[in-house]
Amino acid sequence: MVISLIADRITRGVDRVADTLSAPFADPVIRLGVTGLSRAGKTVFITSLVANLMDRGRMPQLKAAANGAIRTAYLQPQPDDTVPRFAFEAHLDRLTAQTPRWPEGTSTISELRLSLRVQPTGLLAGMSGPRTVHIDIVDYPGEWLLDLGLLDQTYQDWAAGALERAAGRPGGDAYLARISDIDASAKLDEPKAQALAESYTAHLRAAREAGFSDCSPGRFLLPGDLAGSPVLTFAPLLGPTFPRGALGREFERRFESYKRNVVRPFFYDHFAKIDRQVVLVDVLGAIHAGPAALDDLRGAMARILGAFRPGKNAFLTRLFQGRQVERILFAATKADHLHHSQHPQLTAITEALLREAKDRADFAGAKTMAMSIAALRTTVEETMDHREGPLDVVRGRLLDSGKQAAFYPGKLPDDPSHLLAPARAGDEKWLDADYSVMNFAPAPLTLRPGEGPPHIRLDKAAQFLIGDRL
């Protein structure tokens, strides 16, 4: 196993060096990773971003679009034939239909290449013709990112943390009760092993539905073609050591197999090749779920972003260390669920929530930014008369009934510590406020020629992520 791992690293290293040496003679490529945890809006973000880069009428804050440097944009076959293509056309059709619907969420990795024909501006404008810049967008579930932290853990480390997190969470106490009379040193019984894995997976699903973010291993929730395989048939059990042939020993072996055959290939084949990254975060959903869910999101994002290798992509750095993430955008999604007067508070909460991970990236030389966005705007803003004075609300079409409704989610605090302090303290609920969320359906669109779907700050996000390369 060790020899094969060394050989695999050597092969990947040779491929990396070859790619780096040939890069200066090819069209520039931006590898943009898009991730986030469940319901953060990855699919909608990519669909709207691509649509608005192809029809740039709503992208004034993307400088290359505003000054006309981008002459045209078109889709091309992606460079990796082994990765599913992101179904851009199908997703856009759903969002722009007469009765629009949300597209299906991300369940596996996918890729899309968008090529931009760019005319240099300034001093170089008259000295060179247009050049092509390729944007390879890599879409992958945030749940898979949680697994990267497993690479540095033993089975015992992971099991202790998983059981600690399970206490008090939905389905967690049921799983803890189930293993209370399990002898992990007893001989392996495969039906019992499968039952334990199913019980632990049910706990992870219930915790995710309740708004918790740190629900690993991620493939338990999104198994794909690995469903039912032994590599997903393990669960956390306590015990420092287990005898050969025991249930706990087999779970330990399968945990190591999961890291070797599932997590590590994802890291080398996809994650390690990204040089720009956007992390989408449903901050409003976590706030609505309560202090425990918000603190769990903080911890999950810190662990997720600990997997990044932030820094500058100098030529020699790429040659010897592989790509590093140069820019990371932390984007709080669903900003259209708030009146714009509350967007600064949402951004400040996002910055505070991700402070630990953001500081680490800044220290390593990467550029980071936090902002509030809506990749597809579904609401309009209104001010209503209220007994306590004017109330800023948003109005949209409800997902379940299709009826129009005005919505006020509650006033977010100006000081993020008013939320983060009770979250860290383990409070069960917010003491002085009640925060709500509403599920809005996509609004019917009437797009004029040259316009992409309406959004909030998607152009500002694009400027930060790719503007310097255009």
N, C-alpha and C positions, 0 to 999 in steps of 0.2 A: 504493500500500500504506500509506504514512504517513497520507494523508488518511482512508482507511477506518478506520485504527486510531484516529485522533483522533475521528472521528465515533462510533465504537463506544464509546469512553470517555465521550463527552458523553452519549450515550443511556443508558448504564449509570449515569452520575452523576445524571441526571434521575430515573431510576427509583428510585435509592437515596434521593434527597431526598424523593420522594413517599411512599415506604414509611416513612421516618423520621417525616415530619410526621403521617401517619395513625396511627402506632403508639400514641400515648397514648389514642386513642379506641377501640381494639380490645382483645380479650382478650390478655393477655400471652403471648408465645411464647418458648420456649427452643429455640434451634437447637443441638442436641447432635451434634457430629461424633464418629464412632467409626472409628478407623483403627488400623492396625498392619501389620506385614509378614506374609508368608505363614505360616500355621499359628499365628498368635498367638491365634486364637479369637474373631474379630470376630463371626461369625454366632451362635455360642453365647452370647456376651456380650449381644448385643441381644435374642435370644430369651428368655434367662433374666431380663434386666432388665425387659422388658415384662411377662412372666408374673408376676414378683414384685411389680410395681407394680399389677397388676390383682388379685392375691390376695396380700395383704401380711402374711400370718402369719409369714413368715421375715424381716421387715424391721425389727427393733427399733431399729437405729441410724439409721434414717431418721425423724427426729423427727416429721414430719407424719404418718407412718404410725403411730408409737407412740402419739401423743396423740389420734389419731382425727380430725385435721384433714382428711385425705383422705377424703371421703365415698364417692366412687366413681371408677372409672377405666374408660375405654372408648376403643375405637379409632374413628377418624373418617377420612374421605377426606383424603388429603394435599393440601396446597395447590398443589403443582406437578404438573400432569397429564402433563408430558413426561418425568418420571423414573419408572422402574419401582418398583412397590411392594415393599417388603421382605416376603418370603413368611413372615410370622410364624407363621401357622397350620400351614403345611406343615412348617416347621422344628420347631415344638413337637410335632407329631404324631410325628416321627421320634424325638425325644428321650424321649417318654413312652410309646412303643409297648411291647408286651409284651416284644419283643426290640429294645431301643432301638439306634439307629444315629446316628452323627454326621452332621449336615447337610452339604451341599456348601458349600465355602468361597466367599468373596466374589470375584467376577470382574468386577463392574461396579458402578456406583453405584446405590443404591436408597434409598428413604425410607419412613418410617412416622410417622404422627401419632397420639400417645397423648394424650388429653385427661383431665385430672384435675379433679374438682369439689372445691374446697378451701374449708373454712370457716375464716375468720380466727380466731385465738386471742388470748388476752391482752386488752388494753384495747379492741381493735377487735371482739371477739367479739360483743358485744351491739349494735353500731352498724351492722353490715352483714351481708348474707346471703352465702351461698356464692358463690364466683367460679370461673371456669374458667381453668385454665392449660394451654396446649397445649405438648407436648414434640414437636418435629419432630426425629426421629432420622435422621441422614444417615450411611449406611454406604458407605464407599468404600475401595478397596484402598490399602494403604500404598505399594505400588509406584508408584502415580500421584503420591504426594507427593514421591518422589525426583525426579520430573521437574521440579518447581517450581524446583529449583536450576539447571536448564538455561536458564531465562529470562535469567539474567545472564551466560551463557557464550557465547562464539563457538564455532564448530565446531572450530577449532584447539584451544581450551582444553579442550573436552570430549574430543576425540580423544586428546590427550596424557594426560589423567587416566585415561581408559578403558583405554588401552594399558598404562599403569603398573600399574593394578589387575589387569589380566589376567595379568601375569607370575606364574607359580607357582600360579594358581588352576586348578581343574578345567576343562579345555577351553581355557584361556587360551593355553597354550603352543602348542597346535595351531593356534589362530587366528593367533598371532604368526608361526608358521612359514609359514602360508598367505599372509600378506601380505608376507613377506620378499622375494618376487620380483615383487610387483605394482607396476606403474608407474602411480601415481595421476595422472600427467599425460597418460597415454594417452587416446585417445578413448573415450567411454562405450560400454561393451558391456553391454546390459541383462542377459543371462544371467549374465555375470560379476558384475554388481552384485547380482543376486538370490542368487547362490551365496555371496558375501561376507556379505550380510545374514543368510542362514540359518546360516552358520558362526558368526557373532558371537552370534546368538540361541541357538544350541546351547551356546555357552560360558556365556551368562548362565543358562540352565536348569541346567546342570551345577553352576555355582557356587552357585545357590540350593539345589539338592538337597544340597550339601555343607555347608550352614549359613551361607553368606555372605549378607549383607543388602543391600549397596550394589550392586544389579544393575540399572542403568538403561541405556537408557530403559525405563520400566516397562511401556509398552504392547507392547514386544517380547515380554514374558512373558504379558500379558493383552491380546491384540490386539482381541478382540471382532469387530465387523463391519469393522474396519480390516485384518484379516488379508489379506496379499498386496497391499496397496495401496502405491503409490510412497512415501507418507508414512512407511511403516515399512521401506522398502527402502534403507537406508543403513547404514554401519558406519564405525568409526574408521580413518582413514588419516592418516599423518604428511605434513606439507608446509605451509610458510607460505602459499603461494599456488598456485593451479592455473589453467591457461589455460582459456578459454571452451570448452565442449564436452567437457572432460576428465572422467574418472571422479570424481576428487576434487572437482571443481567442482560436479558434480551431487549428490554426497553432501552437500556444504556447503549447496546450495540446499534439498535435502530436509530437512536438519536444521533449517534456519530455518522451513520449512513446517510441520514437526512442532511447533515451539514456537508458531507462529502459529495453527495450525488445531486442535491437540490440547491442548496444555498451557495456553495462555492462556484458552481458553473454560472449561476446568475451573476455573481459578482464579477467574475473574469470576463464573461462573454458580453455583458451589457452594461452593468453599473460602472465598471472601471473605465469605460470609454467615453463617459459624459464629461463635457467641459462647461456647460451652462445648466442650471437647474432651477425649476420653479417648484416650490412645495406649497400645495393648496391645503388650507386648514379651515375646517368648519368651526370657527370659534363661537359663532352664535349658537350652534347646536350644542356645543359643550357647555356653554353658560346656561342654556335652558335645562340641560340634564342635571345640573347641580354642582356644588363644590367638588365632590369626589371625582366627577367626570372631567372637570376642568383641570384639576391637579393631575389626573391620569394622562390627559392630553399633553400637559407640560412635560411630564416624565417621558412619555412616548416620543415626543418630538425631539427631546434631548438625546434619546438613545438612537433614533433614526438618523439625526444629523451627525452623530458621532461616527457614523459609517462613512461620511464624505471625507475626501482628501482635498480640502480647500487649499488654494494657492494659485500662483500665476503659472500659465502654461508656456514657460520659456522653452526654447528648442531642446537644450540639454536636459531640462527637467523631464520633458516628455520622452526623450530618448532612453533615459535610465530609470525613470520611476513610473512611466505611463502618464496618462492624462490626469490633470487635477481640475477640480471645479473652480473656475475663475469667478463666477458670479452666481449668487444664490438669492432668489426672490422668495420671501415668505409672504404669501398672499392670503388674506382672510377673505373667503368667498361669500357670496350672497349679500353683498353690500346693498343691493337693491331692496332688501328686506328692511332697511333702515332709511329714514330721511337723511339727506346729505348732511344735515346739521350734526348728526351723530357719527359720521364717518371718522372724524379725528379721534374720537374715543375708541372706536373699534380698532383703528390702526395702533393706537398707544397700547391697548390691551394685548394685541398680537405681538408687538415689540417686547413687552414685558414678559409675556408667556414664553417667548423663545430667546430670552436674553442670554441664557447660559450658552446655548448652541451658537447664537449669532456672534457672541464675543469670541468664541473659539475660532469661528471662520474668519472674522475680522483680523484676529491676531496672526493667522496663517497667511494672510495676504490676499484673501478673496474679498471681493466687493459684495456687500449684502444690502438688502433693502426690505423693509416691510411696508405693505400697503393694503388697502381695502379695495376689492374689485368685485365686479359682477361681469362675468364673461358674456352673459346674455341678460339684458335688462328685461324684467318681467312686470315691473310695476311703474306707476306714475306717482308723483308726490302731490300731497294736498295739505292744507291747513284747515282744521276743523275747530268749530267753537266747542269749548269744554267748560264745565262748571268752574274749573280752576284757571281758565284762560285758554288762549289759542293752543292747539295741539298739532304738532307736525306728524303726519301719518303717511303711509304708502297705500296705494290701492292696486289690487290685481285680481286675477281670476283664480279662484280656489281649485286645487287639483282634484279634490274628491267630488265636489258638486258642480263645478263649472260656473258658479255664481261669482259676481263681483263683490269684493269686500274690502273695507278699509281696515288697516292694521297698525297698531302701535305696540311694539314689543316690550316697552319699558325703557326707562332712562338709564343708559350706561353711565357708570361713574367717570368723572374726569380723572380721578386717580386710580390707575389699574390695581394698586395694592388693596383697594377696597374689595376686589374680587379675589386676588391671588392670596391674600393673607388668610381668609377663612378656608380657601381651598387647601392650602398647605396645613392648616390646623386640623383638617379632617372634619369640618362642620358638615352636618347632614343636609342643611338647606341654607339658602340666603336669608339673613335675618331681617333686612330692611327693604327688600325688593323682590319682585317676582318677574322673571323674564320669560317671554313667550316666543314661540316660533310658529310660522305659518307655512304650509306647503302650497306654493303658488305654481300654477301651470304656465307653460310658455305662452306669451301673448301673441296673437296673430300678427304677422308682419306684412308690411307693404314696403318693399325695398325699391328705392329708385336706382337707376343704372349707376354703377360705380360705388354703391354703398354695400357694406357688409352688415351683419346683424347689429342692433344697438347694444351698447355695453357701458360699463363704468370703469374707466382707467385701464382698459386693455391696451390702449395705445401707449400709455405711460409704462406699463409693464413690459411691452415689446421693446420700447426704447432702452430700458435698463438691461434687458436680457440680450438683445442682439444689435442695438443701435450703433455701438462702437465699431462693429464689423461691417457696417454698410456705408 
